[in-house]
C-alpha cells in the first residue's frame, strides 16, 4: 500500500516538472531570425530558365494542329510572363504517355534540368507530362530534390510542384490520368475483339498485294513474283541470306520500294500466312498498357484464323513446309524438305534411317515409315514345341545369360542422354577407320542398327574423331531428333540409358545391333524411389528394379523388373530370334541397301523438279527486266550459288 502511494507521488512530481518546463521563457529574451519568404509562384517575377513540354499521343496528321497550337500558345505565354526565358520547347509527337519508351525529348528535358539549364517546366496538363503514376511522381520528386530545385507547372490543374501541398493533388490527378489511359486501352481491345469475331481483320500493307477501296487484299502480280521466288528458293535449300543477296542483285523492290534486302525481310515474307491466302489474327498481344511491349500470343488471348480469306500466292502445303524448314534451320538442314528413308529389302528391311538434321519428324512418322515396308511374318514359335534331333543336347529350359551380368568393358555400348548420344571406344574399333555411321531404328522390333558409311551419305553422323592418328568417340549432339527417339522408345528424358550391342559381320558387311529391350538406366540418387510409370522403358518394361545397385557419387543403375526371375532368353528363343533376323542365311545380307523415301501423307509440296524449273524461269525473266530497264547486264553473273554453301537463317 505504501509502495503504491510513493509511485503515485513520483508520477505527480514528474508531471509538474514537465508543465513548468513547457511554460517557456520570456519572449524578450529570445532572438528570432526570420526565414526567407516562400516563393509565390503566381506573383514571382524573378528570372527563370523555362522549358516547355508538349506531347501528342499519335502521329496522325490531324494531330498536327493540336501540336502546333500548343507550341504557339507557349511561345505567347513566355512573351507575356515577366522573368521567364524560354530555353526550348521539348516536343514528342506520336508517342504514348504511359511509358518513357521513345520519349526522347522528355528524357532530354530531364537531363537538361539535372545539368542546371532549366529552373521551371511548364506543360499543359498532368496527362501530357505522364499517364503513369509511378513515372509522374518519380520525376516530380527527383526534380524537387535538385539544388536548386526545379518545379513543374501544370496549367490545366493549376498545380505547381514546389508548393508543399501539391503532391496529394498531383497523385490523385495522375492516378485519374493513368486510369483514363487504361480505359481507352480496354475499349480498344474490346473493339478489336468484336471485329475479329466477325471476320473483320486489319489489313496492313503486304508485299504481293494491294488494297482495294474496302481494304481487301488484291494480288499484285509483279510483287507476287518476288514472294513466290522467295518461297521456292527456300524450299529448294537456299538460305535466307542467299535469297536476300539474290533479290538485291536482281533489283527486286520491297513493299516500301527499297532494293536492298536483309535476312529479316526475307524471313518476314516466308512467315506471313497471308501469302497462302489465310489470315491469323492476334499473333501478338500487349500484356500491359503501361509499357506497350508486345509478346507472342501463346494462347494468352483468343486467336482467329480464316482460311482462303483472299487469293493465295503460294500453296498452303508449301507454306507449311517452309515453316517446318525455318523452325528446323538451327539443326543445319540445307536440302529440299526431307523425307524419312526406310530400308525396303535386305537384312535391315523395315529399318528407318534417323535424319540427324530434321526436327519435324515425330515418333508416329517413324512407325508409319517402317510399317510401309511389309515385313515377312516374324512370329516366333513356342520353344516348348521344338523337336531336338537325335544325338543333340536338349537345351530346353536353359537360358542365355545376359551380357549385362558380366563385365561389359569389352563390348560395344551406346549411351543416350537428354541431348546427346555416345558410343564407347569398343564400338568405334569395330568399324576400323570409319568416322561416320548411319543410325537405323526399327520401332516394332525395338532395335537400333548402326552401319558404317561415308561423310557424303545422306544421313551420315560423325561418331568418332581423329586424335594422334587414332579414332576416339565423339559425343553426338542430337537436339534435332533425341526427343523423338525417347518418345519412340518410351523413355524418360530425365534419365540416361545405356545398351550393350553386338557386332554382326559377314564377308564385307558389318553392322552393330542394339536391343532396346535390354536397357540399363542411370537414375539420379534423389530419384531412386520411382513411381511405376515414371521410367517406363517399353511395353514390357513399365517398372525398374533397383535390386542390383552400383553405388556411384550421383547415380545408381537400374534394370528392368522382369530380369529378376531369369538370366535371359531361353536358348531356343534366342536361336529363333537370330534366325528371324536372317543373320545366318545364305547369300548376301545386303545390309548396305540405301533407304527409299517414305513420303509424308499430310503435305502435297511442290516437287523438287517443278521448284527447280520455276526458279530458273523466274530468274531468267527478272534478268530480262533488268536488261530492259538498265540496258546492260553482266552475263557472267549466275545470281545463284550452291545452296549448300550457306546455312539457313
C-alpha positions in Angstrom: 0.0 0.0 0.0 2.8 2.3 0.9 4.7 1.4 -2.3 1.7 2.4 -4.4 1.4 5.8 -2.7 5.1 6.5 -3.4 4.7 5.6 -7.0 1.7 8.0 -7.5 3.6 10.8 -5.8 6.7 10.3 -8.1 4.4 10.5 -11.2 2.8 13.7 -10.0 6.2 15.3 -9.4 7.3 14.3 -13.0 4.2 15.9 -14.5 4.7 19.1 -12.5 8.3 19.4 -13.8 7.1 18.9 -17.4 4.4 21.6 -17.0 7.0 24.0 -15.6 9.4 23.4 -18.5 6.9 24.0 -21.2 5.8 27.4 -19.8 8.8 28.6 -21.8 10.9 31.6 -21.4 10.3 35.4 -21.7 9.9 36.2 -25.4 12.0 39.3 -24.9 15.0 37.0 -24.1 14.7 35.1 -27.5 16.0 36.4 -30.8 14.1 35.2 -33.9 15.9 35.0 -37.2 13.2 35.2 -40.0 13.2 32.7 -42.9 13.2 33.8 -46.5 9.6 34.1 -47.5 8.3 31.2 -49.6 8.1 31.9 -53.3 4.6 32.8 -54.5 4.6 31.2 -57.9 1.9 33.5 -59.3 3.5 36.7 -58.2 7.1 35.8 -58.7 8.9 37.9 -61.3 12.4 36.5 -60.7 14.3 35.4 -63.8 13.7 31.7 -64.7 15.0 29.5 -67.5 11.9 27.7 -68.7 11.4 24.5 -70.7 8.0 23.7 -72.2 6.9 20.1 -72.7 4.5 19.3 -75.5 3.2 15.8 -76.4 0.6 14.4 -78.8 -0.3 10.7 -78.5 -0.5 9.8 -82.2 1.3 10.8 -85.4 -2.0 11.2 -87.2 -1.7 14.3 -89.5 -4.9 15.6 -87.8 -3.0 15.8 -84.6 -0.5 18.3 -86.1 -3.0 21.1 -85.5 -3.0 20.3 -81.7 0.7 20.1 -81.7 1.2 23.5 -83.4 -1.4 25.2 -81.3 0.4 24.1 -78.1 3.7 25.4 -79.3 2.2 28.7 -80.4 0.4 29.1 -77.1 3.6 28.6 -75.0 5.6 31.0 -77.2 3.0 33.6 -76.5 3.0 32.7 -72.7 6.7 33.2 -72.5 6.5 36.7 -74.1 3.9 37.9 -71.6 5.3 36.5 -68.4 7.9 38.7 -66.8 11.2 36.9 -66.0 10.5 33.8 -68.0 13.1 33.0 -70.6 12.2 30.2 -73.0 15.1 27.8 -73.3 13.4 25.2 -75.5 10.1 23.6 -76.4 10.6 19.8 -75.9 8.1 18.0 -78.1 7.3 14.3 -78.5 4.9 13.6 -81.4 3.1 10.4 -81.9 4.2 8.9 -78.5 2.1 7.5 -75.7 2.4 9.0 -72.2 2.1 5.7 -70.3 5.7 4.8 -70.9 9.0 6.6 -71.3 9.8 4.4 -74.3 10.8 6.5 -77.3 10.0 9.7 -75.4 13.4 11.2 -76.4 12.5 14.8 -75.9 11.2 14.1 -72.4 14.3 12.3 -71.4 16.5 15.1 -72.8 14.5 17.7 -70.9 15.0 15.9 -67.6 18.8 15.6 -68.3 18.9 19.4 -69.0 17.2 20.0 -65.6 19.9 18.0 -63.9 22.6 19.9 -65.7 21.2 23.2 -64.5 19.9 24.5 -67.8 16.3 24.8 -66.6 14.6 26.2 -63.4 11.0 25.5 -64.4 9.0 23.2 -66.7 5.6 24.2 -68.0 3.2 21.8 -69.6 -0.5 21.7 -70.4 -1.7 19.0 -68.0 -0.6 16.1 -65.9 -1.7 13.7 -68.7 0.6 15.5 -71.1 3.5 15.0 -68.8 2.8 11.4 -67.9 0.0 8.9 -67.8 1.9 6.7 -65.5 1.6 7.4 -61.7 5.0 6.0 -60.9 6.8 7.9 -63.6 5.0 11.2 -62.8 5.7 11.1 -59.0 9.2 9.8 -59.5 10.3 12.7 -61.8 8.5 15.3 -59.8 10.4 14.2 -56.6 13.7 13.9 -58.5 13.4 17.5 -59.8 12.3 18.8 -56.5 15.4 17.3 -54.8 17.8 19.1 -57.1 19.7 22.1 -55.8 18.3 24.5 -56.7 15.0 22.6 -57.1 13.2 22.5 -60.5 9.4 22.9 -60.3 6.7 21.8 -62.8 3.7 23.9 -63.5 0.6 22.1 -64.8 -1.7 24.7 -66.4 -5.0 22.8 -66.6 -4.8 21.6 -63.0 -3.2 24.8 -61.7 -0.6 22.8 -59.8 3.0 23.9 -59.0 5.1 21.1 -57.7 7.3 23.2 -55.4 4.2 24.1 -53.4 4.4 21.8 -50.3 0.7 21.0 -50.6 0.8 19.9 -54.2 1.8 16.2 -54.0 -1.6 14.9 -52.8 -3.5 16.6 -55.6 -0.9 15.6 -58.1 -1.1 11.9 -57.0 -4.8 11.9 -57.3 -4.9 13.6 -60.7 -2.1 11.4 -62.2 -4.0 8.3 -61.0 -7.0 9.5 -62.9 -4.9 10.2 -66.0 -3.5 6.6 -65.8 -6.9 5.1 -65.4 -8.2 7.1 -68.3 -5.4 5.6 -70.4 -6.3 2.1 -69.0 -10.0 2.6 -70.0 -9.0 3.7 -73.5 -6.8 0.6 -73.9 -9.6 -1.7 -72.7 -12.1 -0.1 -75.1 -9.7 -0.6 -78.0 -9.1 -4.3 -77.0 -12.9 -4.9 -76.9 -13.3 -3.2 -80.3 -10.6 -5.3 -81.8 -12.1 -8.5 -80.3 -15.5 -7.6 -81.8 -14.0 -7.0 -85.2 -12.1 -10.3 -85.2 -15.1 -12.3 -84.1 -16.9 -11.1 -87.2 -14.0 -11.7 -89.5 -13.1 -8.1 -89.9 -9.3 -8.1 -89.9 -6.7 -5.5 -90.0 -5.0 -5.4 -93.4 -1.6 -3.7 -93.2 0.4 -3.3 -96.4 1.9 -6.5 -97.6 4.3 -7.4 -100.4 2.4 -9.2 -103.1 -0.9 -7.4 -102.5 -2.6 -4.1 -103.0 -5.7 -3.0 -101.2 -9.0 -2.1 -102.9 -11.3 0.7 -101.6 -12.8 -1.6 -99.0 -9.4 -2.6 -97.6 -9.4 -6.1 -99.2 -6.2 -7.7 -100.4 -5.9 -7.9 -104.1 -2.9 -9.7 -105.7 -0.2 -7.5 -107.2 1.3 -9.9 -109.8 4.7 -8.2 -110.1 5.2 -8.2 -106.4 3.8 -11.7 -106.1 6.7 -12.9 -108.3 9.2 -11.9 -105.6 7.2 -13.6 -102.9 6.8 -16.8 -105.0 10.5 -16.9 -105.8 11.4 -16.5 -102.1 9.3 -19.5 -101.1 10.6 -21.7 -103.9 14.2 -20.8 -103.3 13.9 -21.6 -99.6 12.1 -24.9 -100.4 15.0 -25.8 -102.7 17.5 -25.2 -100.0 18.8 -21.6 -100.3 19.3 -19.8 -97.1 17.5 -16.5 -96.3 20.8 -14.7 -96.7 21.4 -16.2 -100.1 17.8 -15.2 -101.1 18.3 -11.7 -99.9 21.6 -11.3 -101.8 19.9 -12.6 -105.0 17.0 -10.2 -104.6 19.4 -7.3 -104.1 21.3 -8.1 -107.2 18.1 -8.6 -109.2 16.9 -5.2 -108.1 13.6 -6.6 -106.7 11.7 -4.0 -104.7 10.4 -4.3 -101.1 6.9 -3.0 -100.3 8.5 0.3 -99.4 10.3 0.5 -102.7 13.8 -0.4 -101.4 16.1 -2.6 -103.4 18.5 -3.7 -100.6 17.3 -6.8 -98.9 18.2 -8.3 -95.5 17.7 -11.7 -93.9 15.0 -10.4 -91.7 13.0 -9.0 -94.6 13.1 -12.5 -96.3 12.0 -14.3 -93.1 9.1 -11.8 -92.7 7.9 -12.8 -96.2 8.3 -16.6 -95.5 6.5 -16.5 -92.2 3.5 -14.4 -93.2 0.5 -16.8 -93.6 -1.4 -14.2 -95.7 0.8 -15.3 -98.6 -1.0 -18.7 -98.7 -4.4 -17.0 -98.6 -5.0 -17.3 -94.8 -5.4 -14.8 -92.1 -4.3 -15.4 -88.5 -5.3 -12.5 -86.3 -3.8 -11.6 -82.9 -0.4 -13.3 -83.3 0.9 -10.9 -80.7 -0.6 -9.1 -77.7 0.3 -6.3 -75.2 0.2 -7.6 -71.6 0.5 -4.0 -70.1 -0.9 -0.8 -71.4 1.8 1.0 -69.4 4.9 -0.2 -71.3 3.2 -1.2 -74.6 5.6 -4.2 -75.0 4.2 -6.8 -77.3 4.7 -10.5 -76.8 3.9 -13.6 -78.9 0.5 -14.9 -78.2 1.0 -18.3 -76.8 -2.8 -18.9 -76.3 -2.9 -16.0 -73.8 -5.7 -14.3 -75.9 -8.1 -15.6 -78.5 -6.8 -16.0 -82.0 -8.8 -16.0 -85.1 -7.9 -17.9 -88.3 -9.8 -17.7 -91.6 -8.6 -19.9 -94.4 -8.9 -18.8 -98.0 -9.5 -15.3 -97.0 -8.0 -13.9 -100.2 -6.2 -15.2 -103.3 -3.0 -17.2 -102.4 0.4 -16.6 -103.9 1.8 -20.0 -102.7 0.0 -23.2 -101.8 -0.8 -23.8 -98.1 1.3 -27.0 -98.2 4.3 -25.2 -99.5 3.8 -22.6 -96.8 3.6 -25.2 -94.0 6.7 -27.0 -95.4 8.7 -23.7 -95.3 7.6 -23.1 -91.7 8.9 -26.5 -90.8 12.2 -25.8 -92.5 12.6 -22.4 -90.8 11.9 -24.0 -87.3 14.5 -26.7 -88.2 17.1 -24.3 -89.7 19.2 -24.3 -86.5 19.9 -28.0 -86.9 21.7 -27.4 -90.2 19.3 -28.9 -92.8 20.1 -27.3 -96.1 18.4 -29.6 -98.7 14.8 -29.8 -100.0 12.2 -30.7 -97.5 13.5 -34.0 -96.2 11.7 -37.3 -96.2 12.1 -40.3 -94.0 14.1 -43.1 -95.7 13.3 -46.7 -95.0 15.2 -49.9 -96.0 13.0 -51.8 -98.4 14.9 -55.1 -98.7 17.8 -57.0 -97.2 18.6 -58.0 -93.6 17.7 -54.5 -92.4 14.3 -54.4 -94.1 11.9 -52.1 -92.3 14.6 -50.1 -90.5 14.2 -46.3 -90.8 17.2 -44.1 -91.2 17.4 -41.4 -88.5 17.6 -38.0 -90.0 20.1 -36.0 -87.9 19.2 -32.6 -89.1 15.4 -32.5 -89.1 13.3 -32.0 -86.0 10.0 -32.2 -87.8 9.6 -36.0 -87.7 7.7 -37.5 -84.8 7.6 -41.0 -83.3 4.5 -41.9 -85.3 6.2 -40.9 -88.5 8.9 -43.4 -87.9 6.3 -46.1 -87.1 4.4 -45.4 -90.3 7.6 -45.4 -92.4 8.7 -48.7 -91.0 5.2 -50.2 -91.4 5.1 -49.0 -95.1 7.6 -51.9 -95.8 5.6 -55.0 -95.3 7.8 -57.3 -93.3 7.7 -61.0 -93.6 6.0 -63.0 -90.8 8.4 -63.0 -87.9 6.3 -64.6 -85.2 8.5 -66.8 -83.1 7.2 -70.3 -82.4 6.8 -71.6 -78.8 10.2 -73.1 -78.0 8.5 -75.7 -75.9 7.4 -77.3 -79.3 11.0 -77.5 -80.5 12.0 -81.0 -81.5 15.6 -82.0 -80.6 17.3 -84.1 -83.2 18.7 -87.4 -82.0 22.2 -87.1 -80.6 21.8 -83.4 -79.9 21.7 -81.8 -76.5 18.2 -80.9 -75.3 18.7 -77.3 -74.2 15.1 -76.6 -73.4 14.9 -74.8 -70.1 18.4 -73.4 -70.4 18.9 -69.6 -70.7 21.4 -67.5 -72.4 22.8 -65.2 -69.7 22.6 -61.5 -70.4 25.8 -59.8 -71.2 25.0 -57.1 -68.6 25.5 -59.7 -65.8 29.2 -59.9 -66.8 32.0 -57.4 -67.4 30.9 -55.3 -70.4 34.1 -53.3 -70.8 35.0 -55.2 -74.0 31.6 -55.0 -75.6 30.0 -52.3 -77.8 27.8 -49.9 -75.9 25.7 -46.8 -76.6 24.6 -44.2 -74.1 21.6 -41.9 -74.6 21.4 -38.7 -72.7 18.8 -35.9 -72.9 20.6 -34.2 -75.7 23.5 -36.4 -76.8 24.4 -40.0 -77.9 27.8 -41.5 -77.0 29.4 -44.7 -78.3 32.2 -46.3 -76.3 35.7 -47.0 -77.7 34.9 -50.7 -78.4 32.1 -49.7 -80.8 34.4 -47.4 -82.7 37.0 -50.1 -83.0 34.5 -52.5 -84.6 34.5 -50.3 -87.7 38.1 -49.6 -88.4 38.9 -46.1 -89.7 35.3 -45.1 -90.2 34.4 -41.7 -88.7 30.8 -41.7 -89.9 27.9 -44.0 -89.3 24.2 -44.2 -90.1 21.6 -44.9 -87.4 18.6 -47.0 -88.3 15.8 -47.8 -86.0 13.1 -50.4 -86.1 10.1 -49.2 -84.0 8.3 -52.6 -83.8 11.4 -54.7 -83.0 12.7 -52.0 -80.7 16.2 -52.4 -82.1 18.8 -49.9 -83.3 21.2 -50.7 -86.1 24.5 -48.8 -86.7 26.2 -49.3 -90.0 29.4 -47.6 -91.3 29.1 -45.0 -94.1 30.9 -42.2 -95.8 30.7 -38.5 -94.9 28.6 -37.9 -98.1 25.9 -40.4 -97.1 22.5 -38.7 -96.8 22.1 -39.1 -93.0 25.7 -39.6 -92.0 26.6 -38.9 -88.4 30.2 -38.3 -87.1 30.6 -40.7 -84.2 34.4 -40.6 -84.0 37.2 -38.1 -84.5 40.9 -38.4 -85.1 43.4 -37.9 -82.3 47.1 -38.8 -82.9 46.0 -40.9 -85.9 43.6 -42.9 -83.7 39.8 -42.7 -83.7 38.2 -41.8 -80.4 34.5 -41.5 -79.6 32.8 -38.2 -80.4 29.7 -37.1 -78.4 26.9 -36.7 -80.9 24.8 -33.7 -80.0 21.3 -34.5 -81.3 18.8 -32.0 -80.2 17.0 -32.3 -83.6 15.9 -35.9 -83.0 16.7 -37.1 -79.5 13.2 -36.2 -78.1 11.6 -38.2 -81.0 13.8 -41.3 -80.1 13.0 -41.0 -76.4 9.3 -40.9 -77.3 9.6 -43.8 -79.7 11.3 -46.0 -77.1 9.0 -44.9 -74.3 11.9 -43.4 -72.3 12.0 -40.7 -69.7 14.2 -37.7 -70.8 15.3 -37.0 -67.3 17.2 -40.3 -67.2 20.2 -41.7 -69.0 20.1 -45.1 -70.9 22.9 -47.5 -71.8 22.5 -50.5 -74.1 25.1 -53.3 -74.8 25.3 -54.1 -78.5 26.5 -56.9 -80.7 28.6 -56.8 -83.9 27.2 -58.8 -86.8 29.7 -59.4 -89.7 29.6 -61.4 -92.8 32.2 -61.2 -95.6 32.5 -57.4 -96.3 29.3 -56.5 -94.5 29.0 -55.5 -90.8 26.8 -53.6 -88.5 26.1 -53.1 -84.8 22.8 -54.1 -83.4 21.4 -52.8 -80.0 18.3 -54.4 -78.4 16.4 -51.6 -76.8 14.6 -54.1 -74.6 17.8 -54.7 -72.6 18.5 -51.3 -71.2 20.4 -50.1 -68.2 19.0 -46.9 -66.7 21.2 -44.4 -64.8 18.9 -42.9 -62.1 19.8 -39.8 -60.0 20.1 -40.7 -56.3 17.3 -38.4 -55.4 15.0 -40.4 -57.8 15.7 -43.9 -56.7 12.2 -44.3 -55.5 10.4 -44.0 -58.8 6.7 -44.3 -59.4 5.8 -47.3 -61.7 5.2 -45.1 -64.7 8.0 -42.6 -64.1 10.6 -44.6 -66.0 8.5 -46.8 -68.3 11.0 -48.2 -70.8 8.8 -50.0 -73.3 5.6 -52.1 -73.4 7.2 -55.0 -71.5 9.2 -52.8 -69.1 6.9 -50.5 -67.2 8.9 -50.8 -64.0 12.6 -50.6 -63.0 14.2 -52.8 -60.4 17.0 -51.3 -58.3 17.7 -54.6 -56.6 21.1 -54.6 -58.2 22.7 -51.3 -57.4 26.1 -49.9 -58.3 26.9 -47.1 -55.9 28.2 -44.0 -57.7 28.6 -40.4 -56.4 25.5 -39.2 -58.3 23.6 -42.1 -59.8 22.5 -45.7 -59.4 22.0 -48.2 -62.2 18.5 -49.8 -62.6 17.5 -52.8 -64.6 14.1 -54.0 -65.9 11.9 -55.6 -63.3 11.3 -58.7 -65.5 15.0 -59.5 -65.2 14.5 -60.6 -61.5 13.2 -64.1 -62.3 15.6 -65.1 -65.2 19.1 -64.7 -66.5 18.0 -64.1 -70.2 16.1 -65.6 -73.1 15.8 -69.4 -73.4 18.3 -70.9 -75.7 15.8 -71.8 -78.4 14.0 -68.5 -78.3 17.4 -66.8 -78.8 18.2 -69.0 -81.7 14.8 -68.3 -83.3 15.3 -64.6 -82.9 18.6 -64.8 -84.6 17.1 -66.8 -87.4 14.3 -64.3 -87.7 16.7 -61.5 -88.3 18.3 -63.7 -91.0 21.8 -63.4 -89.6 22.8 -66.9 -90.6 21.0 -67.1 -94.0 22.8 -68.0 -97.2 23.7 -65.2 -99.6 24.4 -61.6 -99.1 22.8 -59.7 -96.3 22.6 -56.6 -98.4 22.9 -54.6 -95.2 24.2 -51.5 -97.1 21.0 -51.2 -99.0 20.1 -47.4 -99.2 16.8 -46.3 -97.9 14.0 -45.3 -100.1 11.9 -42.2 -99.4 8.8 -42.5 -97.3 6.5 -39.7 -98.4 4.7 -37.9 -95.6 1.0 -38.1 -96.4 0.0 -34.8 -94.8 1.6 -32.4 -97.3 1.4 -32.1 -101.0 4.5 -30.0 -101.5 5.6 -28.8 -104.9 8.0 -31.3 -106.4 11.8 -30.6 -106.5 11.8 -30.7 -110.3 9.0 -28.1 -110.6 10.6 -25.9 -107.9 13.9 -26.0 -109.8 12.3 -25.2 -113.2 10.2 -22.4 -111.7 13.2 -20.8 -110.1 15.2 -20.9 -113.3 12.3 -19.4 -115.4 11.6 -16.6 -112.9 15.2 -15.5 -112.5 15.7 -15.5 -116.3 12.6 -13.4 -116.7 13.9 -11.0 -114.0 17.3 -10.8 -115.7 15.5 -9.6 -118.9 13.7 -7.0 -116.9 17.0 -5.6 -115.6 18.4 -5.6 -119.2 15.3 -3.7 -120.4 15.4 -1.1 -117.6 19.2 -0.6 -117.5 20.3 -1.7 -120.9 23.1 -3.8 -119.6 23.6 -7.0 -117.5 26.7 -8.9 -116.6 26.0 -12.2 -118.4 28.6 -14.0 -116.2 26.5 -13.4 -113.1 24.5 -16.5 -112.3 22.8 -14.9 -109.4 22.7 -18.2 -107.6 25.3 -20.0 -105.5 25.2 -23.6 -104.3 22.6 -23.7 -101.5 24.9 -25.9 -99.5 27.4 -23.1 -99.2 25.2 -21.2 -96.7 23.2 -22.3 -93.7 19.5 -21.5 -93.2 18.9 -18.4 -91.1 
